[in-house]
Amino acid sequence: MPDIDPATRTELEAATFRALVHHLMEKRPDAQNIDLMNLAGFCRNCLSRWYQEAAEAKGVSLSKDAAREIVYGMPYADWVAKHQTEASVEKKAAFEVAFRENVGEKR
């Protein structure tokens, strides 16, 4: 692993996170969360949950809705209305398995 000081590593990780969010929100809003979860074991909602958990670990109170708005760039309901499509029965069944394996029981 390259010798990178901790502050620079944090800046690089933050830039990488911003690039991932930009890619998912601006370049590929057509990539459905259910497809991401089924293929990769995480989705935009996971990113917002990880953001919220990181904030809480630093003593910053952040609601689920606020964390989602940070990741989605708009209220979650607005994003769903604009981009989310109905999933097939097969995708929904695969999602239940992927969610259990990667996140745990539904929250």
Backbone atoms as SQL, in Angstrom:
CREATE TABLE atoms (id INTEGER PRIMARY KEY, chain TEXT, resi INTEGER, resn TEXT, atom TEXT, x REAL, y REAL, z REAL);
INSERT INTO atoms VALUES
  (1, 'A', 1, 'MET', 'N', 0.852, -1.181, 0.000),
  (2, 'A', 1, 'MET', 'CA', 0.000, 0.000, 0.000),
  (3, 'A', 1, 'MET', 'C', 0.895, 1.241, 0.000),
  (4, 'A', 2, 'PRO', 'N', 0.551, 2.226, -0.803),
  (5, 'A', 2, 'PRO', 'CA', 1.382, 3.434, -0.842),
  (6, 'A', 2, 'PRO', 'C', 1.366, 4.167, 0.499),
  (7, 'A', 3, 'ASP', 'N', 2.430, 4.894, 0.728),
  (8, 'A', 3, 'ASP', 'CA', 2.559, 5.659, 1.964),
  (9, 'A', 3, 'ASP', 'C', 1.841, 6.998, 1.778),
  (10, 'A', 4, 'ILE', 'N', 0.606, 7.066, 2.259),
  (11, 'A', 4, 'ILE', 'CA', -0.216, 8.270, 2.144),
  (12, 'A', 4, 'ILE', 'C', -0.560, 8.719, 3.558),
  (13, 'A', 5, 'ASP', 'N', -0.353, 9.995, 3.819),
  (14, 'A', 5, 'ASP', 'CA', -0.654, 10.480, 5.171),
  (15, 'A', 5, 'ASP', 'C', -2.157, 10.415, 5.412),
  (16, 'A', 6, 'PRO', 'N', -2.572, 10.299, 6.679),
  (17, 'A', 6, 'PRO', 'CA', -3.995, 10.113, 6.993),
  (18, 'A', 6, 'PRO', 'C', -4.917, 11.216, 6.458),
  (19, 'A', 7, 'ALA', 'N', -4.497, 12.460, 6.502),
  (20, 'A', 7, 'ALA', 'CA', -5.351, 13.553, 6.006),
  (21, 'A', 7, 'ALA', 'C', -5.569, 13.431, 4.497),
  (22, 'A', 8, 'THR', 'N', -4.502, 13.120, 3.776),
  (23, 'A', 8, 'THR', 'CA', -4.624, 12.954, 2.327),
  (24, 'A', 8, 'THR', 'C', -5.483, 11.745, 2.007),
  (25, 'A', 9, 'ARG', 'N', -5.310, 10.662, 2.755),
  (26, 'A', 9, 'ARG', 'CA', -6.123, 9.457, 2.543),
  (27, 'A', 9, 'ARG', 'C', -7.608, 9.802, 2.713),
  (28, 'A', 10, 'THR', 'N', -7.925, 10.557, 3.755),
  (29, 'A', 10, 'THR', 'CA', -9.317, 10.959, 3.987),
  (30, 'A', 10, 'THR', 'C', -9.840, 11.797, 2.828),
  (31, 'A', 11, 'GLU', 'N', -9.026, 12.723, 2.341),
  (32, 'A', 11, 'GLU', 'CA', -9.441, 13.553, 1.196),
  (33, 'A', 11, 'GLU', 'C', -9.676, 12.700, -0.050),
  (34, 'A', 12, 'LEU', 'N', -8.800, 11.731, -0.285),
  (35, 'A', 12, 'LEU', 'CA', -8.952, 10.847, -1.447),
  (36, 'A', 12, 'LEU', 'C', -10.201, 9.979, -1.315),
  (37, 'A', 13, 'GLU', 'N', -10.435, 9.458, -0.118),
  (38, 'A', 13, 'GLU', 'CA', -11.627, 8.647, 0.114),
  (39, 'A', 13, 'GLU', 'C', -12.897, 9.482, -0.068),
  (40, 'A', 14, 'ALA', 'N', -12.885, 10.708, 0.413),
  (41, 'A', 14, 'ALA', 'CA', -14.041, 11.589, 0.261),
  (42, 'A', 14, 'ALA', 'C', -14.285, 11.895, -1.215),
  (43, 'A', 15, 'ALA', 'N', -13.220, 12.157, -1.958),
  (44, 'A', 15, 'ALA', 'CA', -13.359, 12.434, -3.394),
  (45, 'A', 15, 'ALA', 'C', -13.899, 11.204, -4.118),
  (46, 'A', 16, 'THR', 'N', -13.458, 10.035, -3.727),
  (47, 'A', 16, 'THR', 'CA', -13.935, 8.796, -4.332),
  (48, 'A', 16, 'THR', 'C', -15.413, 8.594, -4.040),
  (49, 'A', 17, 'PHE', 'N', -15.824, 8.844, -2.805),
  (50, 'A', 17, 'PHE', 'CA', -17.229, 8.734, -2.441),
  (51, 'A', 17, 'PHE', 'C', -18.074, 9.706, -3.267),
  (52, 'A', 18, 'ARG', 'N', -17.618, 10.950, -3.374),
  (53, 'A', 18, 'ARG', 'CA', -18.363, 11.939, -4.160),
  (54, 'A', 18, 'ARG', 'C', -18.467, 11.510, -5.625),
  (55, 'A', 19, 'ALA', 'N', -17.409, 10.924, -6.163),
  (56, 'A', 19, 'ALA', 'CA', -17.439, 10.450, -7.554),
  (57, 'A', 19, 'ALA', 'C', -18.428, 9.294, -7.710),
  (58, 'A', 20, 'LEU', 'N', -18.476, 8.389, -6.752),
  (59, 'A', 20, 'LEU', 'CA', -19.427, 7.278, -6.799),
  (60, 'A', 20, 'LEU', 'C', -20.860, 7.797, -6.742),
  (61, 'A', 21, 'VAL', 'N', -21.140, 8.704, -5.816),
  (62, 'A', 21, 'VAL', 'CA', -22.482, 9.266, -5.705),
  (63, 'A', 21, 'VAL', 'C', -22.857, 10.012, -6.991),
  (64, 'A', 22, 'HIS', 'N', -21.937, 10.804, -7.527),
  (65, 'A', 22, 'HIS', 'CA', -22.205, 11.527, -8.773),
  (66, 'A', 22, 'HIS', 'C', -22.512, 10.545, -9.906),
  (67, 'A', 23, 'HIS', 'N', -21.730, 9.504, -9.987),
  (68, 'A', 23, 'HIS', 'CA', -21.946, 8.507, -11.042),
  (69, 'A', 23, 'HIS', 'C', -23.341, 7.890, -10.921),
  (70, 'A', 24, 'LEU', 'N', -23.717, 7.491, -9.711),
  (71, 'A', 24, 'LEU', 'CA', -25.015, 6.850, -9.519),
  (72, 'A', 24, 'LEU', 'C', -26.182, 7.810, -9.704),
  (73, 'A', 25, 'MET', 'N', -25.985, 9.067, -9.322),
  (74, 'A', 25, 'MET', 'CA', -27.098, 10.005, -9.358),
  (75, 'A', 25, 'MET', 'C', -27.202, 10.770, -10.677),
  (76, 'A', 26, 'GLU', 'N', -26.077, 11.101, -11.272),
  (77, 'A', 26, 'GLU', 'CA', -26.092, 11.918, -12.485),
  (78, 'A', 26, 'GLU', 'C', -25.909, 11.102, -13.765),
  (79, 'A', 27, 'LYS', 'N', -24.978, 10.184, -13.742),
  (80, 'A', 27, 'LYS', 'CA', -24.687, 9.429, -14.960),
  (81, 'A', 27, 'LYS', 'C', -25.555, 8.187, -15.106),
  (82, 'A', 28, 'ARG', 'N', -25.937, 7.567, -13.973),
  (83, 'A', 28, 'ARG', 'CA', -26.695, 6.314, -14.045),
  (84, 'A', 28, 'ARG', 'C', -27.903, 6.275, -13.120),
  (85, 'A', 29, 'PRO', 'N', -28.768, 7.293, -13.177),
  (86, 'A', 29, 'PRO', 'CA', -29.975, 7.216, -12.351),
  (87, 'A', 29, 'PRO', 'C', -30.887, 6.074, -12.794),
  (88, 'A', 30, 'ASP', 'N', -30.638, 5.552, -14.002),
  (89, 'A', 30, 'ASP', 'CA', -31.414, 4.424, -14.503),
  (90, 'A', 30, 'ASP', 'C', -31.047, 3.112, -13.825),
  (91, 'A', 31, 'ALA', 'N', -29.874, 3.056, -13.200),
  (92, 'A', 31, 'ALA', 'CA', -29.479, 1.845, -12.475),
  (93, 'A', 31, 'ALA', 'C', -30.331, 1.787, -11.213),
  (94, 'A', 32, 'GLN', 'N', -31.257, 0.871, -11.187),
  (95, 'A', 32, 'GLN', 'CA', -32.214, 0.772, -10.093),
  (96, 'A', 32, 'GLN', 'C', -31.548, 0.231, -8.825),
  (97, 'A', 33, 'ASN', 'N', -31.995, 0.724, -7.682),
  (98, 'A', 33, 'ASN', 'CA', -31.460, 0.253, -6.407),
  (99, 'A', 33, 'ASN', 'C', -31.590, -1.256, -6.267),
  (100, 'A', 34, 'ILE', 'N', -32.712, -1.808, -6.703),
  (101, 'A', 34, 'ILE', 'CA', -32.917, -3.245, -6.570),
  (102, 'A', 34, 'ILE', 'C', -31.871, -4.013, -7.385),
  (103, 'A', 35, 'ASP', 'N', -31.509, -3.488, -8.550),
  (104, 'A', 35, 'ASP', 'CA', -30.479, -4.142, -9.373),
  (105, 'A', 35, 'ASP', 'C', -29.111, -4.027, -8.705),
  (106, 'A', 36, 'LEU', 'N', -28.817, -2.849, -8.160),
  (107, 'A', 36, 'LEU', 'CA', -27.540, -2.676, -7.449),
  (108, 'A', 36, 'LEU', 'C', -27.440, -3.642, -6.273),
  (109, 'A', 37, 'MET', 'N', -28.510, -3.742, -5.487),
  (110, 'A', 37, 'MET', 'CA', -28.499, -4.632, -4.328),
  (111, 'A', 37, 'MET', 'C', -28.364, -6.085, -4.762),
  (112, 'A', 38, 'ASN', 'N', -29.107, -6.459, -5.785),
  (113, 'A', 38, 'ASN', 'CA', -29.061, -7.848, -6.238),
  (114, 'A', 38, 'ASN', 'C', -27.694, -8.219, -6.811),
  (115, 'A', 39, 'LEU', 'N', -27.040, -7.288, -7.478),
  (116, 'A', 39, 'LEU', 'CA', -25.740, -7.579, -8.091),
  (117, 'A', 39, 'LEU', 'C', -24.552, -7.333, -7.165),
  (118, 'A', 40, 'ALA', 'N', -24.615, -6.252, -6.387),
  (119, 'A', 40, 'ALA', 'CA', -23.439, -5.837, -5.622),
  (120, 'A', 40, 'ALA', 'C', -23.619, -5.914, -4.110),
  (121, 'A', 41, 'GLY', 'N', -24.837, -6.108, -3.655),
  (122, 'A', 41, 'GLY', 'CA', -25.065, -6.204, -2.217),
  (123, 'A', 41, 'GLY', 'C', -25.146, -4.855, -1.524),
  (124, 'A', 42, 'PHE', 'N', -25.263, -3.782, -2.287),
  (125, 'A', 42, 'PHE', 'CA', -25.479, -2.454, -1.708),
  (126, 'A', 42, 'PHE', 'C', -26.173, -1.591, -2.742),
  (127, 'A', 43, 'CYS', 'N', -26.778, -0.500, -2.252),
  (128, 'A', 43, 'CYS', 'CA', -27.465, 0.431, -3.150),
  (129, 'A', 43, 'CYS', 'C', -27.328, 1.846, -2.592),
  (130, 'A', 44, 'ARG', 'N', -28.026, 2.771, -3.201),
  (131, 'A', 44, 'ARG', 'CA', -27.969, 4.166, -2.744),
  (132, 'A', 44, 'ARG', 'C', -28.444, 4.293, -1.300),
  (133, 'A', 45, 'ASN', 'N', -29.463, 3.513, -0.936),
  (134, 'A', 45, 'ASN', 'CA', -29.951, 3.559, 0.446),
  (135, 'A', 45, 'ASN', 'C', -28.880, 3.088, 1.414),
  (136, 'A', 46, 'CYS', 'N', -28.094, 2.105, 1.021),
  (137, 'A', 46, 'CYS', 'CA', -26.982, 1.653, 1.858),
  (138, 'A', 46, 'CYS', 'C', -25.972, 2.784, 2.033),
  (139, 'A', 47, 'LEU', 'N', -25.657, 3.480, 0.949),
  (140, 'A', 47, 'LEU', 'CA', -24.727, 4.605, 1.039),
  (141, 'A', 47, 'LEU', 'C', -25.237, 5.645, 2.028),
  (142, 'A', 48, 'SER', 'N', -26.527, 5.943, 1.970),
  (143, 'A', 48, 'SER', 'CA', -27.065, 6.943, 2.893),
  (144, 'A', 48, 'SER', 'C', -27.050, 6.424, 4.325),
  (145, 'A', 49, 'ARG', 'N', -27.298, 5.133, 4.519),
  (146, 'A', 49, 'ARG', 'CA', -27.241, 4.548, 5.869),
  (147, 'A', 49, 'ARG', 'C', -25.808, 4.578, 6.393),
  (148, 'A', 50, 'TRP', 'N', -24.827, 4.259, 5.559),
  (149, 'A', 50, 'TRP', 'CA', -23.429, 4.311, 5.984),
  (150, 'A', 50, 'TRP', 'C', -23.027, 5.744, 6.321),
  (151, 'A', 51, 'TYR', 'N', -23.542, 6.699, 5.550),
  (152, 'A', 51, 'TYR', 'CA', -23.268, 8.118, 5.824),
  (153, 'A', 51, 'TYR', 'C', -23.838, 8.490, 7.189),
  (154, 'A', 52, 'GLN', 'N', -25.069, 8.084, 7.436),
  (155, 'A', 52, 'GLN', 'CA', -25.721, 8.369, 8.719),
  (156, 'A', 52, 'GLN', 'C', -24.959, 7.713, 9.872),
  (157, 'A', 53, 'GLU', 'N', -24.547, 6.478, 9.708),
  (158, 'A', 53, 'GLU', 'CA', -23.788, 5.771, 10.744),
  (159, 'A', 53, 'GLU', 'C', -22.445, 6.443, 11.003),
  (160, 'A', 54, 'ALA', 'N', -21.780, 6.907, 9.946),
  (161, 'A', 54, 'ALA', 'CA', -20.501, 7.610, 10.114),
  (162, 'A', 54, 'ALA', 'C', -20.705, 8.924, 10.861),
  (163, 'A', 55, 'ALA', 'N', -21.787, 9.619, 10.531),
  (164, 'A', 55, 'ALA', 'CA', -22.094, 10.872, 11.231),
  (165, 'A', 55, 'ALA', 'C', -22.324, 10.605, 12.710),
  (166, 'A', 56, 'GLU', 'N', -23.118, 9.603, 13.003),
  (167, 'A', 56, 'GLU', 'CA', -23.404, 9.267, 14.395),
  (168, 'A', 56, 'GLU', 'C', -22.147, 8.857, 15.148),
  (169, 'A', 57, 'ALA', 'N', -21.229, 8.165, 14.482),
  (170, 'A', 57, 'ALA', 'CA', -19.964, 7.769, 15.110),
  (171, 'A', 57, 'ALA', 'C', -19.124, 8.988, 15.491),
  (172, 'A', 58, 'LYS', 'N', -19.341, 10.092, 14.779),
  (173, 'A', 58, 'LYS', 'CA', -18.634, 11.345, 15.060),
  (174, 'A', 58, 'LYS', 'C', -19.453, 12.269, 15.961),
  (175, 'A', 59, 'GLY', 'N', -20.587, 11.781, 16.465),
  (176, 'A', 59, 'GLY', 'CA', -21.415, 12.587, 17.345),
  (177, 'A', 59, 'GLY', 'C', -22.318, 13.569, 16.627),
  (178, 'A', 60, 'VAL', 'N', -22.505, 13.367, 15.323),
  (179, 'A', 60, 'VAL', 'CA', -23.366, 14.246, 14.526),
  (180, 'A', 60, 'VAL', 'C', -24.711, 13.555, 14.342),
  (181, 'A', 61, 'SER', 'N', -25.771, 14.196, 14.795),
  (182, 'A', 61, 'SER', 'CA', -27.112, 13.644, 14.651),
  (183, 'A', 61, 'SER', 'C', -27.603, 13.908, 13.235),
  (184, 'A', 62, 'LEU', 'N', -27.983, 12.840, 12.546),
  (185, 'A', 62, 'LEU', 'CA', -28.434, 12.957, 11.160),
  (186, 'A', 62, 'LEU', 'C', -29.575, 11.967, 10.965),
  (187, 'A', 63, 'SER', 'N', -30.724, 12.454, 10.581),
  (188, 'A', 63, 'SER', 'CA', -31.866, 11.567, 10.378),
  (189, 'A', 63, 'SER', 'C', -31.675, 10.733, 9.109),
  (190, 'A', 64, 'LYS', 'N', -32.439, 9.664, 9.024),
  (191, 'A', 64, 'LYS', 'CA', -32.422, 8.816, 7.831),
  (192, 'A', 64, 'LYS', 'C', -32.797, 9.639, 6.598),
  (193, 'A', 65, 'ASP', 'N', -33.830, 10.477, 6.724),
  (194, 'A', 65, 'ASP', 'CA', -34.259, 11.305, 5.592),
  (195, 'A', 65, 'ASP', 'C', -33.188, 12.305, 5.185),
  (196, 'A', 66, 'ALA', 'N', -32.515, 12.909, 6.162),
  (197, 'A', 66, 'ALA', 'CA', -31.458, 13.886, 5.851),
  (198, 'A', 66, 'ALA', 'C', -30.286, 13.198, 5.159),
  (199, 'A', 67, 'ALA', 'N', -29.914, 12.016, 5.632),
  (200, 'A', 67, 'ALA', 'CA', -28.811, 11.276, 5.010),
  (201, 'A', 67, 'ALA', 'C', -29.173, 10.887, 3.579),
  (202, 'A', 68, 'ARG', 'N', -30.408, 10.468, 3.373),
  (203, 'A', 68, 'ARG', 'CA', -30.839, 10.113, 2.020),
  (204, 'A', 68, 'ARG', 'C', -30.814, 11.328, 1.105),
  (205, 'A', 69, 'GLU', 'N', -31.219, 12.476, 1.619),
  (206, 'A', 69, 'GLU', 'CA', -31.207, 13.677, 0.783),
  (207, 'A', 69, 'GLU', 'C', -29.787, 14.069, 0.394),
  (208, 'A', 70, 'ILE', 'N', -28.820, 13.825, 1.274),
  (209, 'A', 70, 'ILE', 'CA', -27.421, 14.100, 0.949),
  (210, 'A', 70, 'ILE', 'C', -26.978, 13.211, -0.210),
  (211, 'A', 71, 'VAL', 'N', -27.301, 11.939, -0.147),
  (212, 'A', 71, 'VAL', 'CA', -26.875, 11.000, -1.184),
  (213, 'A', 71, 'VAL', 'C', -27.672, 11.191, -2.474),
  (214, 'A', 72, 'TYR', 'N', -28.983, 11.337, -2.357),
  (215, 'A', 72, 'TYR', 'CA', -29.830, 11.441, -3.547),
  (216, 'A', 72, 'TYR', 'C', -29.833, 12.839, -4.167),
  (217, 'A', 73, 'GLY', 'N', -29.406, 13.845, -3.406),
  (218, 'A', 73, 'GLY', 'CA', -29.384, 15.205, -3.916),
  (219, 'A', 73, 'GLY', 'C', -30.762, 15.839, -3.977),
  (220, 'A', 74, 'MET', 'N', -31.734, 15.186, -3.391),
  (221, 'A', 74, 'MET', 'CA', -33.120, 15.658, -3.350),
  (222, 'A', 74, 'MET', 'C', -33.849, 14.784, -2.338),
  (223, 'A', 75, 'PRO', 'N', -35.039, 15.168, -1.923),
  (224, 'A', 75, 'PRO', 'CA', -35.797, 14.262, -1.037),
  (225, 'A', 75, 'PRO', 'C', -35.976, 12.897, -1.706),
  (226, 'A', 76, 'TYR', 'N', -35.872, 11.856, -0.916),
  (227, 'A', 76, 'TYR', 'CA', -35.948, 10.490, -1.422),
  (228, 'A', 76, 'TYR', 'C', -37.232, 10.261, -2.227),
  (229, 'A', 77, 'ALA', 'N', -38.365, 10.729, -1.717),
  (230, 'A', 77, 'ALA', 'CA', -39.636, 10.529, -2.422),
  (231, 'A', 77, 'ALA', 'C', -39.609, 11.162, -3.812),
  (232, 'A', 78, 'ASP', 'N', -38.935, 12.287, -3.950),
  (233, 'A', 78, 'ASP', 'CA', -38.825, 12.936, -5.256),
  (234, 'A', 78, 'ASP', 'C', -38.004, 12.077, -6.211),
  (235, 'A', 79, 'TRP', 'N', -36.905, 11.524, -5.711),
  (236, 'A', 79, 'TRP', 'CA', -36.062, 10.673, -6.553),
  (237, 'A', 79, 'TRP', 'C', -36.838, 9.428, -6.992),
  (238, 'A', 80, 'VAL', 'N', -37.547, 8.816, -6.052),
  (239, 'A', 80, 'VAL', 'CA', -38.329, 7.622, -6.381),
  (240, 'A', 80, 'VAL', 'C', -39.343, 7.943, -7.481),
  (241, 'A', 81, 'ALA', 'N', -40.060, 9.043, -7.321),
  (242, 'A', 81, 'ALA', 'CA', -41.065, 9.430, -8.314),
  (243, 'A', 81, 'ALA', 'C', -40.449, 9.696, -9.683),
  (244, 'A', 82, 'LYS', 'N', -39.249, 10.237, -9.689),
  (245, 'A', 82, 'LYS', 'CA', -38.594, 10.617, -10.945),
  (246, 'A', 82, 'LYS', 'C', -37.876, 9.452, -11.633),
  (247, 'A', 83, 'HIS', 'N', -37.290, 8.528, -10.842),
  (248, 'A', 83, 'HIS', 'CA', -36.395, 7.526, -11.435),
  (249, 'A', 83, 'HIS', 'C', -36.752, 6.062, -11.189),
  (250, 'A', 84, 'GLN', 'N', -37.470, 5.769, -10.126),
  (251, 'A', 84, 'GLN', 'CA', -37.669, 4.359, -9.783),
  (252, 'A', 84, 'GLN', 'C', -38.749, 3.733, -10.636),
  (253, 'A', 85, 'THR', 'N', -38.475, 2.526, -11.107),
  (254, 'A', 85, 'THR', 'CA', -39.447, 1.776, -11.900),
  (255, 'A', 85, 'THR', 'C', -39.915, 0.564, -11.103),
  (256, 'A', 86, 'GLU', 'N', -41.024, -0.006, -11.515),
  (257, 'A', 86, 'GLU', 'CA', -41.557, -1.190, -10.840),
  (258, 'A', 86, 'GLU', 'C', -40.648, -2.387, -11.138),
  (259, 'A', 87, 'ALA', 'N', -40.338, -3.137, -10.099),
  (260, 'A', 87, 'ALA', 'CA', -39.473, -4.313, -10.245),
  (261, 'A', 87, 'ALA', 'C', -40.317, -5.561, -10.470),
  (262, 'A', 88, 'SER', 'N', -39.736, -6.489, -11.181),
  (263, 'A', 88, 'SER', 'CA', -40.424, -7.758, -11.429),
  (264, 'A', 88, 'SER', 'C', -40.485, -8.585, -10.141),
  (265, 'A', 89, 'VAL', 'N', -41.342, -9.561, -10.150),
  (266, 'A', 89, 'VAL', 'CA', -41.474, -10.473, -9.010),
  (267, 'A', 89, 'VAL', 'C', -40.142, -11.172, -8.758),
  (268, 'A', 90, 'GLU', 'N', -39.450, -11.548, -9.831),
  (269, 'A', 90, 'GLU', 'CA', -38.164, -12.240, -9.692),
  (270, 'A', 90, 'GLU', 'C', -37.116, -11.326, -9.033),
  (271, 'A', 91, 'LYS', 'N', -37.080, -10.074, -9.450),
  (272, 'A', 91, 'LYS', 'CA', -36.121, -9.132, -8.850),
  (273, 'A', 91, 'LYS', 'C', -36.437, -8.891, -7.385),
  (274, 'A', 92, 'LYS', 'N', -37.721, -8.800, -7.060),
  (275, 'A', 92, 'LYS', 'CA', -38.120, -8.593, -5.664),
  (276, 'A', 92, 'LYS', 'C', -37.710, -9.785, -4.805),
  (277, 'A', 93, 'ALA', 'N', -37.870, -10.982, -5.319),
  (278, 'A', 93, 'ALA', 'CA', -37.478, -12.183, -4.573),
  (279, 'A', 93, 'ALA', 'C', -35.962, -12.226, -4.381),
  (280, 'A', 94, 'ALA', 'N', -35.216, -11.896, -5.432),
  (281, 'A', 94, 'ALA', 'CA', -33.752, -11.859, -5.319),
  (282, 'A', 94, 'ALA', 'C', -33.313, -10.782, -4.334),
  (283, 'A', 95, 'PHE', 'N', -34.034, -9.667, -4.313),
  (284, 'A', 95, 'PHE', 'CA', -33.719, -8.584, -3.386),
  (285, 'A', 95, 'PHE', 'C', -33.868, -9.041, -1.942),
  (286, 'A', 96, 'GLU', 'N', -34.911, -9.779, -1.645),
  (287, 'A', 96, 'GLU', 'CA', -35.113, -10.262, -0.267),
  (288, 'A', 96, 'GLU', 'C', -33.901, -11.069, 0.198),
  (289, 'A', 97, 'VAL', 'N', -33.386, -11.915, -0.678),
  (290, 'A', 97, 'VAL', 'CA', -32.202, -12.717, -0.344),
  (291, 'A', 97, 'VAL', 'C', -30.974, -11.819, -0.201),
  (292, 'A', 98, 'ALA', 'N', -30.753, -10.934, -1.176),
  (293, 'A', 98, 'ALA', 'CA', -29.581, -10.050, -1.141),
  (294, 'A', 98, 'ALA', 'C', -29.609, -9.143, 0.086),
  (295, 'A', 99, 'PHE', 'N', -30.779, -8.641, 0.431),
  (296, 'A', 99, 'PHE', 'CA', -30.893, -7.756, 1.589),
  (297, 'A', 99, 'PHE', 'C', -30.531, -8.513, 2.860),
  (298, 'A', 100, 'ARG', 'N', -31.096, -9.691, 3.039),
  (299, 'A', 100, 'ARG', 'CA', -30.790, -10.510, 4.236),
  (300, 'A', 100, 'ARG', 'C', -29.298, -10.822, 4.319),
  (301, 'A', 101, 'GLU', 'N', -28.698, -11.180, 3.196),
  (302, 'A', 101, 'GLU', 'CA', -27.285, -11.569, 3.191),
  (303, 'A', 101, 'GLU', 'C', -26.351, -10.386, 3.417),
  (304, 'A', 102, 'ASN', 'N', -26.728, -9.196, 2.972),
  (305, 'A', 102, 'ASN', 'CA', -25.823, -8.062, 3.008),
  (306, 'A', 102, 'ASN', 'C', -26.144, -7.014, 4.068),
  (307, 'A', 103, 'VAL', 'N', -27.410, -6.934, 4.458),
  (308, 'A', 103, 'VAL', 'CA', -27.809, -5.910, 5.422),
  (309, 'A', 103, 'VAL', 'C', -28.321, -6.543, 6.701),
  (310, 'A', 104, 'GLY', 'N', -29.066, -7.606, 6.573),
  (311, 'A', 104, 'GLY', 'CA', -29.689, -8.248, 7.735),
  (312, 'A', 104, 'GLY', 'C', -31.187, -8.179, 7.605),
  (313, 'A', 105, 'GLU', 'N', -31.853, -8.265, 8.716),
  (314, 'A', 105, 'GLU', 'CA', -33.315, -8.193, 8.708),
  (315, 'A', 105, 'GLU', 'C', -33.739, -6.784, 8.317),
  (316, 'A', 106, 'LYS', 'N', -34.893, -6.681, 7.677),
  (317, 'A', 106, 'LYS', 'CA', -35.397, -5.373, 7.248),
  (318, 'A', 106, 'LYS', 'C', -35.579, -4.463, 8.455),
  (319, 'A', 107, 'ARG', 'N', -35.227, -3.196, 8.235),
  (320, 'A', 107, 'ARG', 'CA', -35.325, -2.201, 9.306),
  (321, 'A', 107, 'ARG', 'C', -36.600, -1.437, 9.194);
